[in-house]
Amino acid sequence: MTESAKKVAQQAEDQLEKVAQDVRERFDRITEGRFTDRITNGRFADQVDHGIDQGRREVKSREQGGSER
């Protein structure tokens, strides 16, 4: 590769890296409050807990001779 081609390639790579960094920073700013707040407020915990509780009820029902769904 000639020196000028290497220089252009390096500049393009630098610009792409800067764009990628800017996108990461914007994404972090946008999602930080919303996603963190949901986790902190326990909004995801209810979804998981209900699934676990339902699974436990089904196992208990089967063990006691109940019908399987």
Secondary structure as UniProt FT lines:
FT   HELIX           3..40
FT   TURN            41..42
FT   HELIX           43..63
FT   TURN            64..65
//
